[in-house]
């Protein structure tokens, strides 16, 4: 038996969901595709990566954190979410 879940955005019943990068919604893959096309998607991913890098630094994993920060800079070189102007 397949367990169906509701997408928080479109309310469709689906068997596969994922987390949104923009908020705490659990969304279907179709909504995820739509989300990926948003102008602010890369900035949201970069913000998440920077937060992960900070956690790595807290564990003494500076080299790994630097690698993650480099990836974030490629996605959002102007750091739009930290500097919205």
Backbone bond lengths (Angstrom), bond angles and torsions (degrees), N, CA, C in turn:
res aa  C-N    CA-C-N  psi(-1)  N-CA   C-N-CA  omega(-1)  CA-C   N-CA-C  phi
1 X - - - 1.448 - - 1.527 109.77 -
2 X 1.313 116.91 130.71 1.455 122.51 -179.93 1.525 109.24 -88.67
3 X 1.319 114.83 129.78 1.469 120.55 177.14 1.523 108.30 -87.25
4 X 1.319 117.67 118.79 1.459 121.88 179.10 1.522 110.49 -95.96
5 X 1.320 114.85 142.16 1.457 121.73 177.19 1.513 108.40 -119.61
6 X 1.313 116.44 157.20 1.464 120.26 176.59 1.515 109.77 -95.82
7 X 1.307 114.56 134.74 1.461 121.26 173.13 1.521 108.00 -70.14
8 X 1.322 116.98 131.54 1.464 121.14 -179.91 1.526 112.44 -67.05
9 X 1.319 118.20 -21.42 1.467 120.95 -178.55 1.519 112.23 -91.09
10 X 1.329 116.17 -59.89 1.466 118.90 -172.71 1.526 112.61 -96.69
11 X 1.320 115.96 -7.70 1.478 123.30 178.18 1.527 113.35 67.66
12 X 1.328 118.81 11.59 1.459 121.82 175.88 1.516 109.93 -69.18
13 X 1.322 116.14 148.35 1.458 120.80 173.16 1.521 107.92 -88.23
14 X 1.328 115.53 123.63 1.464 121.54 -175.85 1.520 109.98 -137.58
15 X 1.331 115.90 160.24 1.464 119.99 179.14 1.525 112.04 -93.00
16 X 1.341 117.13 -15.99 1.465 121.19 -178.17 1.519 109.59 -129.22
17 X 1.330 116.36 130.92 1.455 121.90 176.21 1.524 109.56 -132.79
18 X 1.305 115.03 167.26 1.459 122.08 176.48 1.528 107.59 -146.03
19 X 1.301 116.74 166.68 1.460 120.55 178.55 1.524 110.22 -84.61
20 X 1.304 115.55 143.44 1.454 121.70 173.47 1.529 108.92 -70.86
21 X 1.330 116.46 149.80 1.464 120.79 173.42 1.525 111.04 -88.06
22 X 1.338 116.51 -9.77 1.458 120.35 -173.68 1.521 113.62 -100.84
23 X 1.337 116.56 -20.84 1.465 121.04 179.55 1.530 108.27 -161.03
24 X 1.294 118.41 -163.40 1.466 121.35 -175.95 1.525 113.44 -94.58
25 X 1.325 117.64 13.14 1.463 121.03 179.27 1.532 111.31 -65.55
26 X 1.317 114.72 144.87 1.453 122.44 168.20 1.525 104.94 -99.47
27 X 1.336 116.09 119.41 1.461 119.60 -170.53 1.526 112.17 -125.18
28 X 1.331 114.90 158.27 1.462 120.92 177.06 1.529 109.06 -76.62
29 X 1.316 116.08 167.33 1.456 120.13 -177.42 1.529 112.41 -67.80
30 X 1.304 117.88 -29.39 1.465 120.53 176.50 1.533 110.05 -66.52
31 X 1.321 116.81 -43.66 1.467 120.21 176.90 1.528 110.49 -66.04
32 X 1.341 117.69 -34.35 1.464 121.29 177.25 1.524 110.31 -62.85
33 X 1.337 116.64 -42.25 1.469 120.00 177.16 1.523 110.86 -60.35
34 X 1.321 116.60 -42.14 1.460 121.13 177.64 1.527 110.40 -63.45
35 X 1.332 116.15 -42.45 1.469 120.89 179.76 1.519 111.35 -61.58
36 X 1.330 116.46 -41.01 1.471 120.69 -179.02 1.520 112.54 -60.71
37 X 1.308 118.01 -24.36 1.462 121.79 -178.85 1.538 112.78 -86.45
38 X 1.313 117.27 -4.03 1.469 120.16 178.93 1.526 110.26 -69.10
39 X 1.316 115.43 148.77 1.461 121.39 178.79 1.526 113.14 -60.69
40 X 1.318 116.83 -33.94 1.463 120.74 -175.15 1.533 113.67 -94.28
41 X 1.319 117.73 7.21 1.472 120.20 -176.43 1.530 111.82 -64.21
42 X 1.331 117.24 -49.90 1.472 119.19 -178.54 1.522 111.74 -60.55
43 X 1.320 117.16 -37.44 1.469 120.44 178.17 1.529 110.41 -64.90
44 X 1.331 117.32 -37.97 1.466 120.70 178.58 1.527 110.97 -66.89
45 X 1.322 116.65 -41.01 1.475 120.71 177.12 1.529 109.31 -63.53
46 X 1.327 116.34 -43.77 1.467 120.27 179.61 1.521 111.08 -61.62
47 X 1.319 117.59 -41.16 1.467 120.75 178.32 1.531 110.16 -61.18
48 X 1.329 117.04 -43.58 1.457 121.31 178.43 1.532 110.71 -62.45
49 X 1.324 116.59 -42.32 1.461 120.58 178.51 1.525 111.39 -63.69
50 X 1.326 117.00 -40.72 1.473 119.86 179.10 1.529 111.45 -64.47
51 X 1.322 116.45 -37.70 1.465 119.65 177.03 1.528 110.37 -65.43
52 X 1.321 116.67 -39.74 1.464 121.25 177.17 1.529 109.98 -63.63
53 X 1.329 116.88 -42.36 1.460 120.67 178.55 1.532 110.84 -61.12
54 X 1.313 116.98 -39.32 1.471 120.46 177.45 1.531 110.84 -61.83
55 X 1.318 116.80 -40.70 1.476 120.40 178.21 1.533 110.32 -65.17
56 X 1.341 116.43 -39.67 1.466 119.56 177.66 1.525 110.81 -62.72
57 X 1.332 117.00 -41.68 1.473 119.99 178.45 1.528 111.03 -61.71
58 X 1.330 116.16 -36.50 1.458 120.51 177.22 1.525 112.78 -64.02
59 X 1.322 115.71 -21.60 1.470 121.03 177.49 1.530 112.14 -96.68
60 X 1.343 116.26 5.53 1.456 120.31 179.76 1.519 113.49 80.47
61 X 1.305 117.88 18.12 1.466 122.34 -177.37 1.532 109.42 -103.28
62 X 1.330 115.22 59.96 1.460 121.31 -173.67 1.528 113.11 -63.33
63 X 1.320 118.23 -40.92 1.463 120.75 -178.57 1.526 110.36 -62.54
64 X 1.315 117.70 -44.61 1.457 121.81 178.48 1.534 110.55 -64.73
65 X 1.334 115.53 -39.56 1.463 120.29 178.80 1.523 111.07 -63.07
66 X 1.333 116.96 -40.04 1.462 120.72 178.42 1.530 110.84 -61.77
67 X 1.319 116.55 -39.87 1.465 121.33 178.51 1.530 110.66 -63.03
68 X 1.322 116.36 -43.05 1.465 121.42 179.06 1.532 109.66 -66.01
69 X 1.323 117.46 -41.90 1.469 121.11 178.31 1.529 111.57 -61.83
70 X 1.328 117.23 -36.91 1.467 120.64 177.67 1.518 110.12 -62.49
71 X 1.316 116.98 -42.82 1.470 121.13 178.41 1.529 110.40 -63.08
72 X 1.318 116.57 -41.91 1.467 120.61 178.56 1.526 110.58 -61.90
73 X 1.319 117.10 -39.23 1.459 121.26 -179.93 1.523 112.24 -66.40
74 X 1.323 116.90 -31.54 1.468 120.83 176.53 1.532 109.52 -67.94
75 X 1.328 116.57 -41.80 1.467 121.03 -178.88 1.518 112.42 -71.42
76 X 1.315 116.63 -37.25 1.462 121.26 -174.71 1.533 109.28 -141.53
77 X 1.337 116.35 73.55 1.469 119.27 -173.54 1.520 114.36 -62.33
78 X 1.326 117.98 -24.67 1.476 120.21 -179.44 1.507 112.08 -95.28
79 X 1.347 117.11 1.03 1.473 122.26 -179.42 1.525 110.32 51.94
80 X 1.336 116.03 55.06 1.471 123.60 -173.17 1.515 114.06 -57.12
81 X 1.327 117.79 -38.90 1.470 118.64 -177.14 1.520 111.41 -72.60
82 X 1.319 117.95 -29.70 1.463 119.96 177.82 1.526 110.88 -81.21
83 X 1.346 115.49 -29.45 1.466 121.59 -179.18 1.524 108.99 -128.39
84 X 1.337 118.95 77.58 1.463 121.50 -172.64 1.529 115.87 -65.62
85 X 1.319 119.60 -11.55 1.473 120.88 -178.04 1.483 111.76 -81.00
